[in-house]
């Protein structure tokens, strides 16, 4: 389920979708794909309590992030504000 408006106008808050996280074990994401992945800090253990870490990683589960790939290795990505609106330039 989409938790925030970071993907609006493509996906709206509260929408549900199926995500395949396994494909990226076998290939790299491609430009313009919408991908889902666990939050980058999901498996950092900040607690010294092993039981707390177990619950944190497997019971409560990490947050899922959904993003569009705008650049791949070798691309140059530049963000600017033009006419008061954010603009992204790739290559």
Helices and strands as residue ranges (DSSP letters): G 5-7, H 23-26, E 34-38, H 50-54, I 55-59, E 64-68, E 77-82, E 85-90
